[in-house]
């Protein structure tokens, strides 16, 4: 897939898979070998550096020197990348083993000296670090880099698709609440910022942006797989690594070089445990609106054009007779407050809301669908003295009283349910 038609590809980078990039970096005769190698190293640089600082206990400036020597000796002169084999395991495992061997050689040759054991988390400056606190430092740093890369591609994809509004929607409603414990952008703010026509349109936009990020995250992870791995296993492994990072985040941040820009976007303030929550972005539970949003959602849907909304459901729309009066209610709110609402429209709302509430992936929140269902029944009873359901009186009363327990009801609907019950 080329750069022109791959929305998941990061701008300014090689538009290729991870293993294709390795092949380019391994070709000593290629004119683009050096930039391909630089791109490859950029993906692993934070993890390699963190390993040297935290696991090998090198001072940050010494870690930089060692990495530069490693690149010059192993990757450029001896073409380590040419030994990578997708059938033999992860490239990052090869890279880490080679770095370990290089550091051991440097110690034996006394080219690395002036070690200064560092103090992470209040330990004595001469104490050895706890094995469990740094054993997976490379994997944690790499996992954080994968998430950052997915986020960068997501942002670039939104911009290239001329849907730049998707990124602030994703960031305000999903990313910052998940990663930084910030309150999500409210529904009222979404309407003001993005001018959605209805709650269904807003919900569809959120579902779209979540699925797009899931696809991009999976694309990034697939690029790192070898032939023995599958996507689900690697995603689960990434989540495990981040979930079990413990207090490593403080050390990782301290190990970041001051003069090297982070690729982590806003992830500096985010713990690895919070990052693990990004894997829940596309779960059904994450589609739910907050109770604080329900009032705004309800008011917005009440103001929606009645016939246009009902006609969007083909099974409901084809059963609605054409309008016969200029005084016909134009919105849901008009219908529920009309002194003599058309019975066929109340029946249509009942069918539409019932169908919407039963869908497992409905774009309209179930709470709103259920409210409109009982509002249609209540309006038929109160305004027309008609029962448009087979439910008995006790079931109806229970439904109306359940609606009255919702704090976000409008005053008009509350009065309607009180009259009906």
C-alpha positions as CSV (number, residue, x, y, z in Angstrom):
1,X,0.0,0.0,0.0
2,X,1.4,3.3,-1.0
3,X,1.7,6.5,1.0
4,X,-1.0,8.1,-1.1
5,X,-3.7,5.7,-0.1
6,X,-2.7,4.5,3.3
7,X,-4.3,6.8,6.0
8,X,-2.5,4.8,8.7
9,X,1.0,5.6,7.5
10,X,2.8,8.3,9.5
11,X,3.8,11.4,7.5
12,X,7.5,11.8,6.6
13,X,8.4,8.2,7.2
14,X,8.9,5.1,5.0
15,X,5.5,3.9,3.8
16,X,6.2,0.3,4.4
17,X,5.8,-2.5,6.9
18,X,8.3,-2.9,9.7
19,X,9.9,-5.9,8.1
20,X,10.1,-4.3,4.7
21,X,11.9,-1.4,6.4
22,X,14.3,-3.9,7.9
23,X,15.0,-5.2,4.5
24,X,15.7,-1.7,3.2
25,X,18.0,-1.0,6.1
26,X,19.9,-4.3,5.5
27,X,20.7,-3.6,1.9
28,X,24.2,-2.3,1.9
29,X,24.0,-1.4,-1.8
30,X,20.8,0.6,-1.5
31,X,20.9,4.4,-1.7
32,X,18.2,4.7,0.9
33,X,19.8,2.3,3.4
34,X,20.9,5.0,5.8
35,X,17.6,6.9,6.0
36,X,15.8,3.5,6.4
37,X,18.1,2.6,9.2
38,X,17.5,5.9,10.9
39,X,13.8,5.5,10.7
40,X,14.1,2.0,12.1
41,X,16.3,3.2,15.0
42,X,13.9,6.0,15.8
43,X,11.3,3.4,16.6
44,X,13.5,1.6,19.1
45,X,15.7,4.5,20.4
46,X,13.8,5.3,23.5
47,X,13.6,1.6,24.6
48,X,17.3,1.0,23.9
49,X,18.4,4.2,25.8
50,X,16.1,3.4,28.7
51,X,17.6,-0.1,28.9
52,X,21.2,1.3,29.1
53,X,20.3,3.9,31.7
54,X,18.0,1.8,33.9
55,X,19.2,-1.7,33.4
56,X,22.9,-1.1,32.8
57,X,23.1,1.8,35.1
58,X,24.9,4.1,32.7
59,X,24.8,7.8,33.2
60,X,22.6,9.4,30.5
61,X,25.4,11.0,28.5
62,X,27.4,7.7,28.6
63,X,24.3,5.9,27.3
64,X,24.2,8.3,24.4
65,X,27.9,7.5,23.6
66,X,27.3,3.8,23.8
67,X,24.3,3.9,21.5
68,X,26.2,5.9,18.9
69,X,29.1,3.4,19.1
70,X,26.6,0.5,18.8
71,X,25.0,2.0,15.7
72,X,28.4,2.7,14.1
73,X,29.9,-0.7,14.9
74,X,27.1,-3.2,14.8
75,X,24.4,-1.6,12.6
76,X,26.5,0.3,10.0
77,X,29.9,-1.5,9.8
78,X,28.8,-5.1,10.5
79,X,25.2,-4.7,9.1
80,X,23.5,-6.4,12.0
81,X,20.1,-5.8,10.4
82,X,21.0,-8.2,7.6
83,X,20.9,-11.0,10.2
84,X,17.2,-10.3,11.1
85,X,14.9,-13.2,10.1
86,X,11.2,-12.9,10.6
87,X,11.0,-16.7,11.0
88,X,13.4,-16.6,13.9
89,X,11.6,-14.2,16.2
90,X,11.2,-10.6,17.1
91,X,13.6,-8.0,15.6
92,X,13.6,-6.2,18.9
93,X,14.9,-9.3,20.7
94,X,17.8,-9.5,18.2
95,X,18.5,-5.8,18.7
96,X,18.5,-6.0,22.5
97,X,20.7,-9.1,22.5
98,X,23.2,-7.4,20.2
99,X,23.3,-4.3,22.4
100,X,23.9,-6.5,25.5
101,X,26.8,-8.2,23.8
102,X,28.2,-4.9,22.6
103,X,28.1,-3.4,26.1
104,X,29.8,-6.5,27.5
105,X,32.5,-6.2,25.0
106,X,33.0,-2.5,25.8
107,X,33.3,-3.4,29.5
108,X,35.9,-6.1,28.8
109,X,37.9,-3.8,26.7
110,X,37.5,-1.1,29.4
111,X,36.0,1.3,26.9
112,X,33.2,2.0,29.3
113,X,34.2,3.4,32.7
114,X,33.2,6.1,35.2
115,X,30.0,4.3,36.0
116,X,27.8,6.1,38.4
117,X,25.0,4.0,39.8
118,X,21.9,6.1,39.7
119,X,19.2,6.7,42.3
120,X,15.7,5.8,41.2
121,X,13.0,6.0,43.8
122,X,15.0,6.8,46.8
123,X,17.5,3.9,46.7
124,X,21.1,4.3,47.9
125,X,23.2,5.6,45.0
126,X,25.4,2.5,45.4
127,X,22.6,-0.1,45.7
128,X,21.8,-2.4,42.9
129,X,18.3,-1.8,41.4
130,X,15.6,-4.3,42.3
131,X,15.5,-6.9,39.5
132,X,11.7,-6.8,39.2
133,X,11.7,-3.0,38.8
134,X,13.9,-2.9,35.7
135,X,13.7,-6.4,34.2
136,X,11.2,-5.4,31.6
137,X,12.3,-1.8,31.1
138,X,13.0,-2.3,27.4
139,X,9.6,-3.9,26.8
140,X,7.8,-1.2,28.7
141,X,9.5,1.6,26.8
142,X,8.9,-0.2,23.5
143,X,5.2,-0.7,24.3
144,X,4.8,3.0,25.1
145,X,6.4,3.8,21.8
146,X,4.0,1.6,19.9
147,X,1.0,3.4,21.5
148,X,2.6,6.8,20.7
149,X,3.2,5.7,17.1
150,X,-0.4,4.7,16.7
151,X,-1.6,8.0,18.0
152,X,0.7,9.9,15.6
153,X,-0.7,7.9,12.7
154,X,-4.2,8.5,13.9
155,X,-3.7,12.3,14.0
156,X,-2.0,12.3,10.6
157,X,-4.8,10.1,9.2
158,X,-7.5,12.5,10.3
159,X,-5.6,15.4,8.7
160,X,-5.0,13.7,5.4
161,X,-8.6,12.5,5.1
162,X,-9.8,16.1,5.4
163,X,-11.6,15.1,8.6
164,X,-9.4,17.0,11.0
165,X,-12.4,17.4,13.3
166,X,-12.1,13.7,14.1
167,X,-8.9,14.2,16.0
168,X,-10.2,16.8,18.5
169,X,-13.3,14.6,18.9
170,X,-11.1,11.6,19.6
171,X,-8.8,13.6,21.9
172,X,-11.5,15.3,23.9
173,X,-14.0,12.5,24.3
174,X,-11.7,9.4,24.5
175,X,-7.9,10.1,24.6
176,X,-7.6,12.6,27.5
177,X,-10.2,10.9,29.7
178,X,-8.5,7.5,29.2
179,X,-4.9,8.6,29.5
180,X,-5.0,11.7,31.7
181,X,-8.2,11.1,33.9
182,X,-9.6,14.3,32.5
183,X,-13.4,14.6,32.2
184,X,-14.7,13.9,28.7
185,X,-16.0,16.8,26.6
186,X,-19.7,17.1,27.3
187,X,-22.4,16.5,24.8
188,X,-23.3,20.2,24.8
189,X,-19.7,21.0,24.0
190,X,-19.7,18.5,21.2
191,X,-22.8,20.1,19.6
192,X,-21.3,23.5,19.9
193,X,-17.9,22.5,18.4
194,X,-19.0,20.0,15.7
195,X,-22.6,21.0,14.9
196,X,-24.0,17.5,15.0
197,X,-27.6,17.3,13.8
198,X,-28.7,14.6,16.3
199,X,-27.5,12.4,19.1
200,X,-27.3,9.5,16.6
201,X,-24.9,11.5,14.4
202,X,-22.7,12.3,17.4
203,X,-22.7,8.7,18.5
204,X,-21.9,7.5,14.9
205,X,-19.0,10.0,14.8
206,X,-17.6,8.6,18.1
207,X,-18.0,5.0,16.9
208,X,-16.2,5.9,13.6
209,X,-13.3,7.5,15.3
210,X,-12.9,4.6,17.8
211,X,-12.9,2.1,15.0
212,X,-10.4,4.1,13.0
213,X,-8.0,4.2,16.0
214,X,-8.5,0.5,16.6
215,X,-7.6,-0.3,12.9
216,X,-4.5,2.0,13.1
217,X,-3.3,0.5,16.3
218,X,-3.7,-3.0,14.9
219,X,-1.8,-1.9,11.7
220,X,1.1,-0.6,13.8
221,X,1.3,-3.8,15.9
222,X,1.1,-6.1,12.8
223,X,4.2,-4.5,11.4
224,X,6.2,-5.8,14.4
225,X,5.0,-9.4,14.2
226,X,7.2,-12.3,13.2
227,X,5.8,-15.3,11.4
228,X,5.2,-17.2,14.6
229,X,2.9,-14.6,16.2
230,X,-0.7,-13.5,15.7
231,X,-2.2,-10.1,16.3
232,X,-4.5,-11.0,19.3
233,X,-1.5,-12.5,21.1
234,X,0.7,-9.5,20.6
235,X,-2.1,-7.0,21.6
236,X,-2.7,-9.0,24.8
237,X,1.1,-9.0,25.4
238,X,1.3,-5.3,25.0
239,X,-1.5,-4.8,27.4
240,X,0.1,-7.1,29.9
241,X,3.5,-5.3,29.6
242,X,1.9,-1.9,30.3
243,X,-0.4,-3.1,33.0
244,X,2.5,-4.6,35.0
245,X,4.9,-1.7,34.6
246,X,4.4,-0.6,38.1
247,X,6.6,2.3,39.1
248,X,8.8,2.1,36.1
249,X,7.2,5.2,34.6
250,X,9.0,7.6,36.9
251,X,12.3,6.0,36.1
252,X,11.6,6.0,32.3
253,X,10.7,9.7,32.4
254,X,13.9,10.5,34.4
255,X,15.9,8.6,31.8
256,X,14.6,10.6,28.9
257,X,17.3,12.9,27.5
258,X,16.6,16.5,27.9
259,X,17.8,17.3,24.3
260,X,15.8,14.6,22.5
261,X,12.3,15.3,21.5
262,X,9.7,12.7,22.8
263,X,7.5,10.9,20.3
264,X,5.0,10.3,23.1
265,X,2.7,13.3,22.2
266,X,0.9,13.9,25.5
267,X,2.0,10.6,27.0
268,X,4.6,12.1,29.3
269,X,2.0,12.5,32.1
270,X,0.4,9.1,31.4
271,X,1.2,6.0,33.5
272,X,1.6,2.7,31.7
273,X,-1.4,1.4,33.5
274,X,-3.5,4.2,32.1
275,X,-2.0,3.5,28.7
276,X,-3.2,-0.1,29.0
277,X,-6.7,1.4,29.0
278,X,-6.3,2.4,25.4
279,X,-7.1,-1.2,24.5
280,X,-10.6,-0.7,25.8
281,X,-11.3,2.2,23.5
282,X,-13.5,0.2,21.1
283,X,-15.3,-2.0,23.6
284,X,-19.1,-1.6,23.9
285,X,-18.8,-0.2,27.4
286,X,-16.7,2.7,26.1
287,X,-19.6,3.7,23.8
288,X,-21.8,4.7,26.8
289,X,-22.6,8.3,27.4
290,X,-22.2,9.8,30.9
291,X,-25.3,10.5,33.0
292,X,-24.4,14.1,32.8
293,X,-24.8,14.0,29.0
294,X,-28.3,12.4,29.0
295,X,-30.2,15.7,29.5
296,X,-28.4,17.3,26.6
297,X,-28.9,14.2,24.4
298,X,-32.6,14.1,25.3
299,X,-33.2,17.8,24.6
300,X,-31.3,17.5,21.3
301,X,-33.4,14.5,20.2
302,X,-36.6,16.1,21.2
303,X,-35.8,19.0,18.9
304,X,-35.1,16.7,15.9
305,X,-37.4,16.8,12.9
306,X,-40.0,14.1,13.5
307,X,-40.8,12.7,10.0
308,X,-37.2,12.9,8.8
309,X,-36.0,11.0,11.8
310,X,-38.7,8.3,11.6
311,X,-38.2,7.9,7.9
312,X,-34.5,7.1,8.4
313,X,-35.7,3.7,9.7
314,X,-37.1,2.1,6.5
315,X,-39.3,-0.3,8.4
316,X,-40.9,2.5,10.3
317,X,-40.9,5.2,7.6
318,X,-42.9,3.2,5.0
319,X,-45.8,2.7,7.4
320,X,-46.2,6.4,8.1
321,X,-49.1,8.0,6.0
322,X,-48.4,11.3,4.3
323,X,-49.1,14.5,6.2
324,X,-52.6,15.8,6.0
325,X,-52.4,19.0,8.1
326,X,-50.1,22.0,8.2
327,X,-50.6,21.8,12.0
328,X,-48.9,18.4,12.2
329,X,-46.1,18.3,14.9
330,X,-42.7,19.0,13.4
331,X,-40.5,17.7,16.2
332,X,-40.7,15.0,18.9
333,X,-41.3,17.6,21.5
334,X,-44.2,19.0,19.5
335,X,-45.7,15.5,19.2
336,X,-45.5,14.7,22.9
337,X,-47.0,18.1,24.0
338,X,-49.6,18.3,21.2
339,X,-53.2,18.4,22.6
340,X,-54.3,15.8,20.0
341,X,-51.2,14.1,18.6
342,X,-51.8,12.0,15.4
343,X,-52.1,8.4,16.6
344,X,-50.2,7.1,13.6
345,X,-47.2,9.2,14.5
346,X,-47.3,8.0,18.1
347,X,-47.3,4.4,16.9
348,X,-44.4,5.2,14.5
349,X,-42.4,6.7,17.4
350,X,-43.2,3.6,19.5
351,X,-41.9,1.3,16.7
352,X,-38.9,3.4,16.0
353,X,-37.7,3.7,19.6
354,X,-38.4,0.0,20.3
355,X,-36.4,-1.0,17.3
356,X,-33.6,1.4,18.3
357,X,-33.5,0.2,21.9
358,X,-33.2,-3.4,20.8
359,X,-30.2,-2.9,18.6
360,X,-26.9,-4.0,20.3
361,X,-24.9,-1.4,18.3
362,X,-27.5,1.3,18.1
363,X,-26.1,4.8,17.6
364,X,-28.8,6.3,19.8
365,X,-28.3,5.7,23.6
366,X,-30.7,3.0,24.9
367,X,-31.8,5.4,27.7
368,X,-33.0,7.9,25.2
369,X,-34.7,5.3,23.0
370,X,-36.5,3.9,26.1
371,X,-37.6,7.4,27.1
372,X,-39.2,8.1,23.7
373,X,-40.9,4.7,23.8
374,X,-42.7,5.4,27.0
375,X,-43.3,9.0,26.0
376,X,-45.3,7.8,23.0
377,X,-47.3,5.4,25.2
378,X,-47.9,8.2,27.8
379,X,-49.0,10.7,25.2
380,X,-51.5,8.3,23.7
381,X,-53.0,7.6,27.1
382,X,-53.0,11.2,28.4
383,X,-53.9,13.1,25.2
384,X,-56.1,10.5,23.4
385,X,-57.1,8.0,26.0
386,X,-55.7,5.3,23.8
387,X,-53.6,2.4,24.7
388,X,-51.1,1.5,22.0
389,X,-49.4,-1.4,23.7
390,X,-50.4,-4.8,25.0
391,X,-48.7,-4.2,28.3
392,X,-51.1,-4.3,31.3
393,X,-51.6,-1.4,33.7
394,X,-49.1,-2.5,36.2
395,X,-46.3,-2.9,33.6
396,X,-47.2,0.5,32.2
397,X,-47.2,2.2,35.6
398,X,-43.8,0.5,36.4
399,X,-42.3,1.9,33.1
400,X,-43.6,5.4,33.7
401,X,-42.3,5.4,37.3
402,X,-38.9,4.2,36.1
403,X,-38.8,7.1,33.7
404,X,-39.6,9.5,36.5
405,X,-36.5,8.4,38.4
406,X,-34.3,9.8,35.7
407,X,-32.9,13.1,36.9
408,X,-32.3,14.4,33.4
409,X,-35.9,14.4,32.2
410,X,-37.3,17.7,30.8
411,X,-40.1,19.3,32.8
412,X,-42.6,18.6,30.1
413,X,-41.8,14.9,29.9
414,X,-41.8,14.6,33.7
415,X,-45.4,16.1,33.8
416,X,-46.4,13.8,31.0
417,X,-45.2,10.7,32.9
418,X,-46.7,11.8,36.1
419,X,-50.1,12.2,34.4
420,X,-49.8,8.8,32.7
421,X,-48.8,7.0,35.9
